[in-house]
Structure formats: C-alpha cells, structure tokens
C-alpha cells in the first residue's frame, strides 16, 4: 500500500492509526518504517466507551520499497 501511495499516487505523507493495545499493528507499522507520532485522546466512541488512537506516519523520503 505504501508503494502505491508514494509511487503511483505521488503522496508526500501516509498516516494510520491503531488502538493503543494493538501491539501487532504497532509492530507492523514500525517494520515498514512508520514513526509513532502521538495519541489522539478519546476520539472514537466504541461500545459506549471513548477510546484513544495512536497515530503513525511515514514521509515519501523515508520510504524504502520492499521494506
């Protein structure tokens, strides 16, 4: 997906968000070079509870195809 975003769509920055307890997503995002930028506090209402999201992002200059 990053390859399509940067090479086909000519994007400058791609970001994604995950649950703070989703360590599998955190590991995947780090593995492709995404950097954790911070937490958006209580912005998603799920099952009657407000939940946080952790934001990760990568810039075109940081992307290495095949990573």
Beta strands, then each sheet from edge to edge (+ up, - down):
strand 1: 13-18
strand 2: 35-46
strand 3: 49-59
sheet 1: 1+ 3- 2+
end
